[in-house]
Structure formats: structure tokens, C-alpha cells
């Protein structure tokens, strides 16, 4: 069982703090400064072209709030975007790890943005609004592109700042085959 699977199966880590950073070194610096590997765990550290993504998990939201505040002071010039997501929906990290199995509904909504931290926040809010997250994809180049794909039975009129939105109505079998693997 991988560390990510252990963290997901152990429901105690229900809050996350996600950073989009200007360098991989900044991600390592934040880990060195704040991660204790008991109260705060590293879910992912990933280079993305000439930037990096860092996702921390914790059962204690106050610890993540303190890390966020202190990081914004100490690593200010290195932080491109940051999001604290409280009470993470159980399907969010499964979709992030491509471990969810979803049957497509009538329509697809595709949101495309630049920051993993913002995408995690948007995806979590949509999941809590009973939307179905099909795919959470990160194109790890620089600049990176984050693609969230949701499915639903009626066209929703939600907008999110800094995300391009595409609605694909009445999904046809050929497109369904890209998402539904038998």
C-alpha cells in the first residue's frame, strides 16, 4: 500500500494545504520548515516544468492555517498560488490519484486553469454541491494546465474565476469510451 493510499484509507487527514510554487527548492524548504510527518504529512511534491506543486494533509486545520500564514510571509516571493481546503470531500483525492470509477451522465463540464491549489479548492466545492468529478488532470509542464472534468444530467451555470469552462452536451458513445473503461 502506497503512502497516498494509507493517507486516504485513514480518514483522519481531512484538510489539505496546496501550494503552487515558483521552484522545487521552495517546496523542499516548506517541507523542511513545517512537516513533522505525524500531524502534517506530505501528500504530494511534484516538479512541474520550472515550478512545483506541494500538497500537505493534516487532521488539524489550525496547523495548516499557521503553515499557510507563515509560508506566505517567509516564502512570499516563491508562492504563485495557495489554497487551504477544509473538510476535503472523500472523492477529491481519489479523483486526483485517478482511482475513482465514475459512470458518465448526460453532459460533461470541463474547467481548465493554471494552478493545482485553485483546482483542488474548486473541485472540492463542486463535489460538496453534489457534482460528480470524473477526472482531475495535471499537465506537468510550465506553465502547467489543470483540467477538471465533471459530469451531470442538467447544464449547470457555475463560473470560476481564472478557469476556462467548456460544456459538452449529450455525450456520445465515442466520447464516453474515453472515460468509461469496461
LOFIVEX-143999 format. One record per residue (C-alpha): z, x, y; residue number from 0. Coordinates in Angstrom, 3 decimals, decimal comma. Layout:
REM residues N
<atom c3="Z" c1="X" c2="Y" num="NUM"/>
...
REM end
This chain:
REM residues 182
<atom c3="0,000" c1="0,000" c2="0,000" num="0"/>
<atom c3="-1,011" c1="1,448" c2="3,373" num="1"/>
<atom c3="1,379" c1="1,648" c2="6,326" num="2"/>
<atom c3="-0,571" c1="-1,123" c2="8,076" num="3"/>
<atom c3="-0,229" c1="-3,392" c2="5,038" num="4"/>
<atom c3="3,514" c1="-2,640" c2="4,836" num="5"/>
<atom c3="3,958" c1="-3,466" c2="8,516" num="6"/>
<atom c3="2,067" c1="-6,728" c2="8,109" num="7"/>
<atom c3="3,922" c1="-7,778" c2="4,969" num="8"/>
<atom c3="7,249" c1="-7,030" c2="6,630" num="9"/>
<atom c3="7,170" c1="-9,773" c2="9,260" num="10"/>
<atom c3="9,856" c1="-8,087" c2="11,375" num="11"/>
<atom c3="7,316" c1="-6,291" c2="13,608" num="12"/>
<atom c3="6,213" c1="-9,306" c2="15,623" num="13"/>
<atom c3="5,489" c1="-7,783" c2="19,041" num="14"/>
<atom c3="2,852" c1="-5,244" c2="19,990" num="15"/>
<atom c3="2,063" c1="-2,971" c2="22,885" num="16"/>
<atom c3="-1,557" c1="-1,859" c2="23,119" num="17"/>
<atom c3="-2,928" c1="0,918" c2="25,295" num="18"/>
<atom c3="-6,478" c1="1,858" c2="26,222" num="19"/>
<atom c3="-6,134" c1="5,450" c2="27,360" num="20"/>
<atom c3="-8,366" c1="7,975" c2="29,061" num="21"/>
<atom c3="-7,650" c1="10,578" c2="26,389" num="22"/>
<atom c3="-6,468" c1="11,011" c2="22,834" num="23"/>
<atom c3="-3,901" c1="13,512" c2="24,130" num="24"/>
<atom c3="-2,283" c1="10,787" c2="26,241" num="25"/>
<atom c3="-1,891" c1="8,651" c2="23,103" num="26"/>
<atom c3="-0,169" c1="11,542" c2="21,335" num="27"/>
<atom c3="2,054" c1="12,082" c2="24,391" num="28"/>
<atom c3="3,166" c1="8,438" c2="24,373" num="29"/>
<atom c3="3,936" c1="8,620" c2="20,639" num="30"/>
<atom c3="5,924" c1="11,811" c2="21,162" num="31"/>
<atom c3="7,850" c1="10,301" c2="24,077" num="32"/>
<atom c3="8,662" c1="6,832" c2="22,712" num="33"/>
<atom c3="8,062" c1="6,282" c2="18,987" num="34"/>
<atom c3="11,116" c1="6,579" c2="16,761" num="35"/>
<atom c3="9,428" c1="5,231" c2="13,591" num="36"/>
<atom c3="12,237" c1="2,781" c2="12,915" num="37"/>
<atom c3="12,433" c1="0,383" c2="15,880" num="38"/>
<atom c3="8,961" c1="1,254" c2="17,221" num="39"/>
<atom c3="6,096" c1="2,000" c2="14,824" num="40"/>
<atom c3="2,552" c1="3,216" c2="15,381" num="41"/>
<atom c3="0,134" c1="0,601" c2="14,048" num="42"/>
<atom c3="-2,972" c1="2,493" c2="15,143" num="43"/>
<atom c3="-4,004" c1="5,552" c2="17,078" num="44"/>
<atom c3="-7,740" c1="5,960" c2="17,342" num="45"/>
<atom c3="-10,092" c1="8,123" c2="19,395" num="46"/>
<atom c3="-12,939" c1="6,140" c2="20,959" num="47"/>
<atom c3="-15,521" c1="8,487" c2="22,402" num="48"/>
<atom c3="-13,701" c1="10,286" c2="25,199" num="49"/>
<atom c3="-10,877" c1="7,705" c2="25,301" num="50"/>
<atom c3="-8,268" c1="6,421" c2="22,845" num="51"/>
<atom c3="-6,573" c1="3,271" c2="21,626" num="52"/>
<atom c3="-2,882" c1="3,193" c2="20,735" num="53"/>
<atom c3="-1,116" c1="0,158" c2="19,277" num="54"/>
<atom c3="2,655" c1="0,105" c2="18,816" num="55"/>
<atom c3="4,629" c1="-2,536" c2="16,904" num="56"/>
<atom c3="8,277" c1="-3,490" c2="17,192" num="57"/>
<atom c3="10,714" c1="-6,251" c2="16,333" num="58"/>
<atom c3="12,388" c1="-5,678" c2="19,705" num="59"/>
<atom c3="10,354" c1="-6,887" c2="22,670" num="60"/>
<atom c3="12,757" c1="-5,245" c2="25,147" num="61"/>
<atom c3="11,979" c1="-1,809" c2="23,700" num="62"/>
<atom c3="8,257" c1="-2,437" c2="24,199" num="63"/>
<atom c3="8,860" c1="-3,711" c2="27,746" num="64"/>
<atom c3="10,729" c1="-0,475" c2="28,547" num="65"/>
<atom c3="7,986" c1="1,663" c2="26,965" num="66"/>
<atom c3="5,350" c1="-0,251" c2="28,944" num="67"/>
<atom c3="7,205" c1="0,215" c2="32,227" num="68"/>
<atom c3="7,974" c1="3,888" c2="31,676" num="69"/>
<atom c3="4,454" c1="4,647" c2="30,407" num="70"/>
<atom c3="2,953" c1="3,018" c2="33,477" num="71"/>
<atom c3="4,985" c1="5,491" c2="35,565" num="72"/>
<atom c3="4,653" c1="8,668" c2="33,519" num="73"/>
<atom c3="1,119" c1="8,216" c2="32,104" num="74"/>
<atom c3="-0,262" c1="6,161" c2="35,019" num="75"/>
<atom c3="-3,444" c1="8,195" c2="35,524" num="76"/>
<atom c3="-4,229" c1="8,061" c2="31,788" num="77"/>
<atom c3="-3,832" c1="4,287" c2="31,258" num="78"/>
<atom c3="-7,106" c1="2,356" c2="31,502" num="79"/>
<atom c3="-5,551" c1="-0,943" c2="30,339" num="80"/>
<atom c3="-2,297" c1="-2,037" c2="28,719" num="81"/>
<atom c3="-1,093" c1="-5,299" c2="27,160" num="82"/>
<atom c3="2,227" c1="-6,416" c2="25,755" num="83"/>
<atom c3="1,701" c1="-9,216" c2="23,227" num="84"/>
<atom c3="4,858" c1="-11,059" c2="22,250" num="85"/>
<atom c3="5,187" c1="-13,084" c2="19,048" num="86"/>
<atom c3="1,915" c1="-11,969" c2="17,545" num="87"/>
<atom c3="0,118" c1="-14,683" c2="15,594" num="88"/>
<atom c3="0,101" c1="-13,837" c2="11,874" num="89"/>
<atom c3="-3,727" c1="-13,856" c2="11,688" num="90"/>
<atom c3="-4,287" c1="-11,431" c2="14,573" num="91"/>
<atom c3="-3,598" c1="-8,151" c2="12,818" num="92"/>
<atom c3="-5,238" c1="-9,348" c2="9,608" num="93"/>
<atom c3="-8,439" c1="-10,016" c2="11,570" num="94"/>
<atom c3="-8,055" c1="-6,679" c2="13,353" num="95"/>
<atom c3="-7,959" c1="-4,982" c2="9,950" num="96"/>
<atom c3="-10,828" c1="-7,176" c2="8,652" num="97"/>
<atom c3="-8,557" c1="-8,653" c2="5,991" num="98"/>
<atom c3="-8,818" c1="-12,346" c2="6,850" num="99"/>
<atom c3="-11,003" c1="-14,739" c2="4,908" num="100"/>
<atom c3="-12,432" c1="-17,479" c2="7,111" num="101"/>
<atom c3="-14,853" c1="-20,304" c2="6,448" num="102"/>
<atom c3="-17,118" c1="-20,881" c2="9,429" num="103"/>
<atom c3="-17,046" c1="-24,186" c2="11,232" num="104"/>
<atom c3="-19,946" c1="-25,647" c2="13,269" num="105"/>
<atom c3="-20,013" c1="-23,199" c2="16,173" num="106"/>
<atom c3="-19,353" c1="-19,550" c2="16,975" num="107"/>
<atom c3="-17,906" c1="-18,240" c2="20,218" num="108"/>
<atom c3="-18,403" c1="-14,528" c2="20,855" num="109"/>
<atom c3="-16,324" c1="-12,755" c2="23,501" num="110"/>
<atom c3="-17,232" c1="-9,186" c2="24,448" num="111"/>
<atom c3="-15,050" c1="-6,898" c2="26,535" num="112"/>
<atom c3="-14,199" c1="-3,283" c2="27,179" num="113"/>
<atom c3="-10,532" c1="-2,955" c2="26,250" num="114"/>
<atom c3="-8,778" c1="-3,350" c2="22,908" num="115"/>
<atom c3="-5,496" c1="-4,140" c2="24,661" num="116"/>
<atom c3="-7,042" c1="-7,067" c2="26,558" num="117"/>
<atom c3="-8,859" c1="-8,298" c2="23,444" num="118"/>
<atom c3="-5,598" c1="-8,376" c2="21,456" num="119"/>
<atom c3="-3,989" c1="-10,465" c2="24,192" num="120"/>
<atom c3="-6,954" c1="-12,888" c2="24,390" num="121"/>
<atom c3="-7,257" c1="-13,193" c2="20,597" num="122"/>
<atom c3="-3,538" c1="-13,898" c2="20,249" num="123"/>
<atom c3="-3,638" c1="-16,639" c2="22,894" num="124"/>
<atom c3="-6,676" c1="-18,275" c2="21,267" num="125"/>
<atom c3="-5,052" c1="-18,151" c2="17,830" num="126"/>
<atom c3="-1,949" c1="-19,806" c2="19,248" num="127"/>
<atom c3="-4,270" c1="-22,509" c2="20,668" num="128"/>
<atom c3="-5,428" c1="-23,156" c2="17,070" num="129"/>
<atom c3="-8,782" c1="-21,417" c2="17,376" num="130"/>
<atom c3="-9,985" c1="-19,603" c2="14,250" num="131"/>
<atom c3="-10,609" c1="-15,865" c2="14,631" num="132"/>
<atom c3="-13,454" c1="-14,750" c2="12,378" num="133"/>
<atom c3="-13,903" c1="-11,146" c2="13,436" num="134"/>
<atom c3="-12,245" c1="-8,532" c2="15,654" num="135"/>
<atom c3="-14,660" c1="-5,658" c2="16,009" num="136"/>
<atom c3="-14,374" c1="-2,430" c2="17,993" num="137"/>
<atom c3="-17,448" c1="-0,334" c2="18,647" num="138"/>
<atom c3="-15,732" c1="3,036" c2="18,994" num="139"/>
<atom c3="-17,998" c1="4,779" c2="21,445" num="140"/>
<atom c3="-17,486" c1="5,482" c2="25,117" num="141"/>
<atom c3="-17,480" c1="3,173" c2="26,803" num="142"/>
<atom c3="-16,207" c1="1,132" c2="23,881" num="143"/>
<atom c3="-17,090" c1="-2,505" c2="23,310" num="144"/>
<atom c3="-14,710" c1="-5,014" c2="21,739" num="145"/>
<atom c3="-16,157" c1="-8,139" c2="20,119" num="146"/>
<atom c3="-14,066" c1="-11,193" c2="19,240" num="147"/>
<atom c3="-15,755" c1="-13,918" c2="17,205" num="148"/>
<atom c3="-14,158" c1="-17,355" c2="16,876" num="149"/>
<atom c3="-15,372" c1="-20,431" c2="15,036" num="150"/>
<atom c3="-14,693" c1="-24,067" c2="15,876" num="151"/>
<atom c3="-16,034" c1="-27,576" c2="15,428" num="152"/>
<atom c3="-16,357" c1="-28,506" c2="19,072" num="153"/>
<atom c3="-17,500" c1="-26,474" c2="22,052" num="154"/>
<atom c3="-14,507" c1="-25,156" c2="23,968" num="155"/>
<atom c3="-14,618" c1="-24,452" c2="27,675" num="156"/>
<atom c3="-12,363" c1="-21,415" c2="27,949" num="157"/>
<atom c3="-13,166" c1="-18,390" c2="30,099" num="158"/>
<atom c3="-11,506" c1="-14,997" c2="30,108" num="159"/>
<atom c3="-11,789" c1="-12,513" c2="32,933" num="160"/>
<atom c3="-13,698" c1="-9,368" c2="32,005" num="161"/>
<atom c3="-15,184" c1="-10,901" c2="28,829" num="162"/>
<atom c3="-18,767" c1="-11,998" c2="28,341" num="163"/>
<atom c3="-18,949" c1="-15,264" c2="26,400" num="164"/>
<atom c3="-21,739" c1="-16,478" c2="24,122" num="165"/>
<atom c3="-21,652" c1="-19,832" c2="22,341" num="166"/>
<atom c3="-23,774" c1="-20,282" c2="19,241" num="167"/>
<atom c3="-24,010" c1="-23,942" c2="18,366" num="168"/>
<atom c3="-24,766" c1="-25,401" c2="14,942" num="169"/>
<atom c3="-24,534" c1="-22,263" c2="12,838" num="170"/>
<atom c3="-27,397" c1="-21,971" c2="10,382" num="171"/>
<atom c3="-27,054" c1="-20,667" c2="6,791" num="172"/>
<atom c3="-28,636" c1="-17,292" c2="7,544" num="173"/>
<atom c3="-26,029" c1="-16,549" c2="10,225" num="174"/>
<atom c3="-23,214" c1="-17,923" c2="8,056" num="175"/>
<atom c3="-24,187" c1="-15,432" c2="5,375" num="176"/>
<atom c3="-23,172" c1="-12,574" c2="7,694" num="177"/>
<atom c3="-19,577" c1="-13,829" c2="7,764" num="178"/>
<atom c3="-19,020" c1="-15,739" c2="4,533" num="179"/>
<atom c3="-19,150" c1="-13,391" c2="1,597" num="180"/>
<atom c3="-19,110" c1="-15,063" c2="-1,813" num="181"/>
REM end
